[in-house]
Amino acid sequence: MSSSTVVSFAGGDVSGSSTVARVESTSAGTVVVVDATPFHPVDHTWPDQPGDSGEIAFEGSAVRVTEALMVAVSDEGEFAVGSDIPAKRGAEGWTWLVGHPLEGETPSWLVEGARVELSVDSSRRAGLSRGHTACHLASLALDLALADLWRKDPGEDALGAPNFEGKANQSSRIHADGAVDEYRLGKSLRRAGFDTETFAATLAEREASINARLADWVASGASSRVVTEGPTIVDSRSWHCELPEGTAEILCGGTHVASLAEFVSISVTLDLTDPQLLVMTTRAVPAS
């Protein structure tokens, strides 16, 4: 196999037909690779959005896919799965694939060359897409709410605001209809010109500012989409959202809603229990 997996999740696909390219036994169980897939895999280098789950079916029989993940095959033939991959996605010397780990026994029909049907758990995907869009919106609103706290220029975010997100974020975990982001408020951030003391003293006001901005954005019903530079898992993808302040464009490998009209509300809570660590919890309420 010399070509990367073709993916269709960026356009919102949750089903498709494909040909089985490999069936491998690994420490994580059986992992199936197909030529093209609608499954979004968890990224091994920045695992913010979980991978899709669902089914692979053939002539009325089906087997469950637990959570799609990245697979890489080295030019020497090493088959590496998920967190065992020793290179960043897209690195030279590797072919980049989407792996579909199976639950339970591998059915006899699941062999190389078989033509199969793939279906993603669409309800779970929708929840994760709302969570990911809400996560990006919350980070942009956070940057705007903290813009006056910088004494030096930290660079700009996707809306031209001082990029607190880019400077301080150390982890992001997306779940259905929400996310949890952690930001390090240590010496390096203070040296970069951020006023942590004023931030701590005005935390409630900052949270209120973020939530007011998020309410305005949800009310705008702005369009949201993923733009791709090519069809494979290693081609660059970015999230675009037509916000009232301008079009936000953020490099992103995940999935997103098609419109902010898919939300009733998005809100955050800010926690500074540890003065060195800001925890922002984002919650989305989906429209029915």
Secondary structure, DSSP 8 states (H G I E B T S, - for coil): --S--EE-GGGT--EEEEEEEEEEEETTEEEEEESEE----B-SSS--S----EEEEETTEEEEE---EEEEEETT--EEEGGG--S-TT-TTEEEEEEEEBSSS--TT--TT-EEEEEE-HHHHHHHHHHHHHHHHHHHHHHHHTGGGBSS---B-TTSSB-HHHHHEEEEEEETTEEEEEEE-SHHHHHTTB-HHHHHHTHHHHHHHHHHHHHHHHHHT-BEEEEESSSBTTS-EEEEEEETTEEEEEE--S---SBGGGEEEEEEEEEEEETTEEEEEEEEEE--
